[in-house]
Amino acid sequence: MFGRSLTELEGLHWAELEHAYGSAADVPEMLRRLASSNEEESGEAWEFLNSAILHQGDFYSATEAVLPFLIHLATTLPRQRSRLL
C-alpha cells in the first residue's frame, strides 16, 4: 500500500502545523470524515481540506503532512479516487 493509514494520524503533532485557517489540529478529524461512506460528509471534508491545505495555490506546513494520508485514501477507497486525484 501507498501512503499512511489513518491509524497513524495520532503520531503527528497536528496542532504544531498550520493550514490556511490556522492550526491544523482539525485535520485528523477531516481526514476521518473524508473516509466516511456518507457522501455528504466526505464531500464537506474534502472541500475543507482542499481549501485549507492548498488555499489559492499556497502550501502550508500541514500540506506535506496530509499528502501521505490522501494517497492512502485514494489507493484504498475507490469511491474517493477521482476526487483525490
N, C-alpha and C positions, 0 to 999 in steps of 0.2 A: 504494500500500500504506500501511497504517497502522502506527504503532509503529516500533520499531527492530529491525533484523535482528540475529540472533545474531552476525554477523560484527563487530558494533560493541561486543561485550561488553568487549573489552580496552581500549576507550577510556575506561572509567571506573575510578576508584580504589576498587574494592570493599572493599579492606582498611581504608579510612578510614571506611567506612559500617558501620552496625550493624543487626542484627536481634534478635529476641527471645533468641537464644542467643549473642550476642557479635558478633564480626567477621563481616562479610558477604563475606569472601574466598571462601567456598564457594558463593556464589550463581551465578557463571557456570557452574560445573560442573552445578549443579542445573538451570539453565535448559537446558543442552545435553541433559541426561538427560530432561527434560520433553519435548523434541522427538523423543526416540527412538521408533522404531516398536515397540519392545518394551513392551508394555502394563504389565508388572510394573515395569519400570524407570521408565517415565514416571509411573506411579501413585505410586511411592515418592517420586519427585522432587516431585510435586505436593503430597503430604502434608507433606513437609518445608517446601516454600516457603509453603504455606498457613499453617502454624503459625508459621513464622519471621518472615514479613513482616507478618502481621496476627494476632498472637497475642492471643487474648481481646479482640479489638477495638482493640488498641493499634497505633499506627503507629510506625515506626522510620525512621531516615534511609535505609535501604535500600528501604523500601516504595515511595517515589516513583520511585526509580531502576529498580525492577523492572517497574513498570506498562507502560512502552512496549514492553518485550520480551514481556510476556504478551499485550498487544494484538496484536503482530505474530504470535505463535504462534496466537492464536485466529482470526486472519484468514487465515492461510496453511495451517494444519493442521486440516482439518475434523474429524478424529478427536478433537482436543483441545478443539474449540469448546465443547461442552456442559460440559466440566469447568471451563474457564476463565471462562465467562460466568456 
